[in-house]
Amino acid sequence: MTGLVFLFLVCNACHSKNKYDQWSQYKGSDDNIQYSSLTEIDTSNVSTLAIAWEYHTGDADTISHSQIQCNPIIVNGLLFGTSPKMKLFAIDAETGAEKWQFNPFDSIYNSGKLSSLNSCRGVTYWSDGNNDGRLFYTAGSYLWCISSETGKPINAFGDGGKIDLHVGLGDDVKDQFVTATSPGTIYKDLIVMGSRVNEGHQAAPGHIRAFDVRTGKMKWIFRTIPQPGETGYESWK
């Protein structure tokens, strides 16, 4: 029982540091509990809410039943989200006016190379505390790093603003399906990425990797199925 009480106290201490009054991270906060402490809207006035503005991405497709799964974030008055066709957009959270839109499948960024669509549940924001604000999100098999101010790729990150999520998984899976539907997690100057892969035979491994937010270089990898010499390998013999 003592251990349980200690754990409870530690968790409460961690949670108390978060005021839950912003929405600059996926699902609102580090712990992803989708909670806001704001009190302006409550049970007494929620029925009087009215539409303030609407934003149309232009990607609606009634044939393929397009959808938006993105949980937007708001940073410095701008709302960042993604469209059904994986376009990243920034709009004024107060007026709904579009500031910029980035299309990752534009040939200027892909040199004609085809990329597959995927669902995107959110984006990740990182800032150096000064003027360098960056957005990270996945489109196809690429993790993109986009300037939150201009909507342009950060060329110093990876290959012209993107890294291939096949990196570190082995040459034998370079043509396998690899993407990420959920956004990465920021830890200091790293973005930690999970992935979505096929569930059948010979699918790419779902290793967890951390990349430098400035350069895109892989800093470490956690193999979900250990390799020789790694902890737990003997259990997979």
N, C-alpha and C positions, 0 to 999 in steps of 0.2 A: 504493500500500500504506500509506503514511503516513496518508492520509486515513481509511482503514478502521480502522487501529489507534487513531487519535484518537477516532473515533466509538465504538469499542468501549469505550475508557476512559471517555468521557463517559457512556455508557449505564450502565456499571457503577457509576459514581459516583452517578448518580441512583437506581439500584435499591438501593444500600447504605443509603440513608436510610430505607427502609421495612423494618420488622422483620417484616412479614407475620404478625403475631400477633393481628390483629383481623379482623373481617368487617363493618365498618360502611359499606362501599361495595359497589356492584354488582360481583359477581365477586371481591370481596375487597380490591381495592386500586386505585390510580389507573391502573395498567397493565392491569387486568382479566385477570390471568394465572391466576386461580382457584387460587392456591397459598397454603398455610398452613405456617408454620415450626414450628407446635406439634408436640411429639413424644410426647405422652401416649398417642396411638393409633398403633401401628405394625404391622408384619407379624407380630409375635409375639403380639399380642392382638386383632387386628381380628376374628378368628373368634369371639370371646367376646362381642361387642357384643350388647346386647339393647335392646328398645324401652323407653325411659324414659317417654314419654307420647305421646298422639295428640291432634291437634286437628282437629275437623271444622268446616268453614266453613258447612255447611248448603246449599251450592250444587250438590251433586252432581246431575247430570242424565243418566240413562242413555240418553235418547232422542237428545239432541244431542251426546252424548259430551263432556261438560264436561272441562276440563283446567286444570291450574295450571302455567304456564310460569315463574312468578316465582322468581327467585333471592333468597331473603330476606336481610335484613341484621340485624345485632344491634348495638344501641347502648344502653349503660348497663343491660345485663341484659334488655332488651326485644327481642323478635324482631318485625320488621315485614315483612308480606307482603300479597299480594292473593289474593282468591278467584277462582273461575271467572267470577263475575258482577261483577268489578271492585270488590268491597268491600275496603277497606283495614282491616287488623286489627293489633292489638298484643297480644302474648302474652308471659307470663313465660317466658324462655328456659330456666329451670331446671325449672319445674313444668308448663308448658303451659297455665296458667290465663289466660283472656282478660281483658285490661284494658279494651279498648274495641274497637268496630268501627264503621267509617264507610261508609255506603252513598251513593255519589254520585248514584244515580238516584232517591233519595227525593224526592218532590214538594216537600218543604220547601226543597230547594236548587235545584230546576229549574223551579218554577212550572208544572208540567205539560208542559214542553217535552221531547220524546222525544230520547233520546241512544242511539247505537248502541254495542254492546259491541265490545271489541277484546281482543286478547291483551296481557298485561302481563308483561314479563320481569323487572321489578324496580322498586324505588323509590329515591329519592335523599334523603339526609339532609343538612341544613345546620344549623349552630348558631352563635350569636354568641359562644359561649364562656361564656355566663352561663346565663340561664334560658330563652332563646328557641331552642327546638329545632323545626325544621320538616321535614316530609316532603313531597316532591313526586312526583306520579305522574299518569299520563294515563288518563282514562276517557272513552270516546267522543272527542269533539273538544275536550275541555277538559283543561287542565293545572291540577291542584288543588294547593293549599298547605294542609297540615293540621298542626295542633299535635301534636307527638309526645307531649305530656303528656296532652292532653284528648281527642284524636281529633276535634276540631272544626275547621272551616275558619277560616283566618286572614282575617278580614273586610277587613283593610287591604290584602290582596293582590288586585289585579285587581278583579273584580266579585264581592264577597262570598266571596272565597277561591278564585276560579278565573279563568282567562283562556281565551278562545276561540283555538284554534290556527290559525284562519283569519286572525288579525290580521297585517297586513303583507304578505299574499299577493295583495291586489287584490280589488276588489269583484266582479269577474267570476267568482270561484271560491268565493263565500261559501256556495254550496250543494253544493260538491264534497266528496268524502270526504277528510278530513284527520285523522290521529291520530298517535300515537307508541307503538310497541310496546316500545321500549327506553327506559330511564330517561335523564334528562338528566345532564349533567356539571357539577359545581360548579367555578367558577373565582372565587376571592375571594367577592364578593357577587353573583355572577351565576350563573344556571343556563342552560346552553347546550343548546338543544334541536334535534334532528333531527326527522324526521317520516316517516310512511308515507302515501303517496298512491296513487291508482289509477295503473295503468301504461298505460292506454289513451289515446285521443285526447281532448284538452281536459281532461286531469287537472290538478289543482292543482299548482303548482310545489313542489319539495322543498327550499325555502330553509332555511338554518340561521340560527337566531335566538338572541339572548341576552336574558334578562329579569332585571330586578332582583329578588332573592329577597325583598325586603321589600315592594315596591310592586306588582310584576308588570309594570311598565312595560318596553316593549321598548327595549333600549339599542343594539343594532345588528343588522343583518341581512346575511348573505352570500348573494347570489343565485347559485344553482348554474348558471343561465344568465344571463350578464351583461346589464345594461341599457345603453342608450347612455351613454357617458361613463365606464363602468366597465371595469377591466382585463379584456381578453380578449373584449370585445364584438365586435371586428372579425372574430374567427374564426367568429362565428355568423351573419355576413351571408349 
